[in-house]
């Protein structure tokens, strides 16, 4: 999306127009754009600013504050490893390190093939099943180091499918 085509600009404007009558539309606009494109680069933020009158600085602040918004494209499969207290105590750091080693990326990065993004998450509210991992909304409870290679393989096997 580095250079947005005319259809992309039109779609972003349509999203902004959906919330034209809302008192505080920014979160809904950004959420819809994130869902549509998977990320919100600066070029898109500038279009939103022009359409809404909200400064790019304010938009950028919101995009970078909330972890569910992204400035960069995410992988097809977003692996979120909870590093909240309960998960951390039960070995979550070793779990995320194992994912990192197998996939070859650090937390916050996306694999070169675009298949995986690895995210370190704060408490996801799954303390009773710690350490917990999420992949595109699917929760893996009580993940062990031995389970990590199989989880990665499961998604590699699906590859571009799904």
C-alpha positions as CSV (number, residue, x, y, z in Angstrom):
1,X,0.0,0.0,0.0
2,X,3.1,2.2,-0.2
3,X,1.5,4.2,-3.0
4,X,-2.3,4.1,-2.7
5,X,-4.2,3.8,-6.0
6,X,-7.3,5.7,-6.8
7,X,-9.6,2.9,-5.6
8,X,-7.7,2.7,-2.3
9,X,-8.1,6.4,-1.7
10,X,-11.8,6.2,-2.6
11,X,-12.3,3.3,-0.1
12,X,-10.5,5.2,2.7
13,X,-12.7,8.2,2.0
14,X,-15.8,6.0,2.1
15,X,-14.7,4.7,5.5
16,X,-14.3,8.3,6.7
17,X,-17.7,9.2,5.4
18,X,-19.4,6.4,7.3
19,X,-18.5,8.2,10.5
20,X,-18.9,11.8,9.3
21,X,-21.7,12.5,11.8
22,X,-20.0,10.9,14.8
23,X,-18.6,13.3,17.5
24,X,-15.4,11.3,17.9
25,X,-15.0,9.1,14.8
26,X,-11.2,8.4,14.7
27,X,-11.1,5.0,16.5
28,X,-13.9,3.6,14.3
29,X,-12.2,5.0,11.1
30,X,-8.8,3.6,12.0
31,X,-10.3,0.2,13.1
32,X,-12.1,-0.1,9.8
33,X,-9.0,0.8,7.8
34,X,-6.9,-1.7,9.9
35,X,-9.5,-4.4,9.2
36,X,-9.6,-3.6,5.5
37,X,-5.8,-3.2,4.8
38,X,-4.1,-4.8,7.8
39,X,-2.1,-1.7,8.6
40,X,-2.3,2.1,8.6
41,X,0.8,3.7,7.0
42,X,1.5,7.5,7.1
43,X,0.1,8.0,3.6
44,X,-3.3,6.7,4.8
45,X,-3.1,8.8,7.9
46,X,-2.7,11.9,5.7
47,X,-5.8,11.0,3.8
48,X,-7.8,10.5,7.0
49,X,-6.5,13.9,8.2
50,X,-7.6,15.7,5.1
51,X,-11.1,14.0,5.2
52,X,-11.7,14.6,8.9
53,X,-9.7,17.7,9.9
54,X,-7.9,15.7,12.6
55,X,-4.2,16.4,12.6
56,X,-1.8,13.8,11.3
57,X,0.1,14.1,14.7
58,X,-3.1,13.1,16.6
59,X,-3.8,10.3,14.2
60,X,-0.2,9.0,14.4
61,X,-0.4,9.2,18.2
62,X,-3.5,7.0,18.3
63,X,-2.1,4.5,15.8
64,X,1.2,4.1,17.7
65,X,-0.5,4.1,21.2
66,X,-2.9,1.2,20.6
67,X,-1.2,-2.2,19.9
68,X,-4.0,-3.4,17.6
69,X,-3.1,-0.7,15.0
70,X,0.0,-1.2,12.9
71,X,2.2,1.1,10.8
72,X,3.6,-1.9,9.0
73,X,1.9,-4.9,7.2
74,X,1.4,-7.9,9.5
75,X,1.9,-11.5,8.5
76,X,-0.9,-13.8,7.5
77,X,-0.6,-15.4,10.9
78,X,-0.1,-13.1,13.9
79,X,1.4,-15.0,16.8
80,X,0.8,-13.3,20.0
81,X,2.7,-14.5,23.0
82,X,1.3,-13.3,26.4
83,X,4.1,-12.0,28.6
84,X,1.8,-10.9,31.5
85,X,2.8,-11.9,35.0
86,X,1.1,-15.3,35.1
87,X,2.3,-16.4,31.7
88,X,5.8,-15.0,32.3
89,X,6.1,-16.9,35.6
90,X,5.1,-20.1,33.8
91,X,7.8,-19.7,31.1
92,X,6.3,-17.4,28.4
93,X,9.7,-15.7,27.7
94,X,11.1,-19.1,26.7
95,X,8.0,-19.7,24.5
96,X,8.4,-16.5,22.6
97,X,12.1,-17.1,22.3
98,X,11.4,-20.5,20.7
99,X,8.9,-19.0,18.2
100,X,11.5,-16.3,17.4
101,X,14.2,-19.0,16.9
102,X,12.1,-21.2,14.7
103,X,10.6,-18.5,12.5
104,X,13.8,-16.4,12.4
105,X,12.2,-13.1,13.5
106,X,12.2,-11.0,16.7
107,X,9.0,-9.9,18.5
108,X,7.5,-7.0,16.5
109,X,8.8,-8.3,13.2
110,X,7.2,-10.1,10.2
111,X,8.8,-12.9,8.4
112,X,10.2,-12.2,4.9
113,X,7.7,-14.5,3.3
114,X,4.8,-12.5,4.9
115,X,3.5,-15.6,6.7
116,X,4.2,-14.8,10.4
117,X,4.3,-11.8,12.6
118,X,5.5,-12.3,16.2
119,X,4.0,-10.0,18.9
120,X,4.8,-9.9,22.6
121,X,1.5,-9.1,24.4
122,X,0.8,-7.9,27.8
123,X,-1.8,-9.7,29.9
124,X,-4.5,-11.1,27.6
125,X,-6.7,-12.3,30.5
126,X,-5.9,-16.0,30.1
127,X,-4.0,-16.3,33.3
128,X,-5.7,-19.7,34.2
129,X,-4.2,-21.3,31.1
130,X,-0.8,-19.7,31.2
131,X,1.4,-19.6,29.3
132,X,-1.1,-18.6,26.5
133,X,-0.4,-17.9,22.8
134,X,-2.9,-16.6,20.3
135,X,-2.8,-17.0,16.6
136,X,-5.3,-14.9,14.6
137,X,-7.7,-15.2,17.6
138,X,-7.2,-18.9,18.3
139,X,-6.0,-19.4,21.8
140,X,-3.4,-22.1,22.6
141,X,-3.5,-22.9,26.4
142,X,-0.6,-24.0,28.5
143,X,1.9,-23.9,25.7
144,X,5.1,-25.9,26.2
145,X,8.5,-25.5,24.5
146,X,8.0,-28.9,22.9
147,X,4.6,-27.8,21.3
148,X,6.1,-24.7,19.6
149,X,7.6,-26.4,16.5
150,X,4.4,-28.3,15.9
151,X,2.3,-25.1,16.1
152,X,4.6,-23.3,13.6
153,X,4.5,-26.4,11.3
154,X,0.7,-26.4,11.4
155,X,0.6,-22.9,10.0
156,X,3.4,-23.4,7.6
157,X,1.5,-26.3,6.1
158,X,-1.5,-24.1,5.6
159,X,0.8,-21.5,4.0
160,X,-1.2,-19.2,1.8
161,X,-4.4,-21.2,2.3
162,X,-7.2,-20.2,4.6
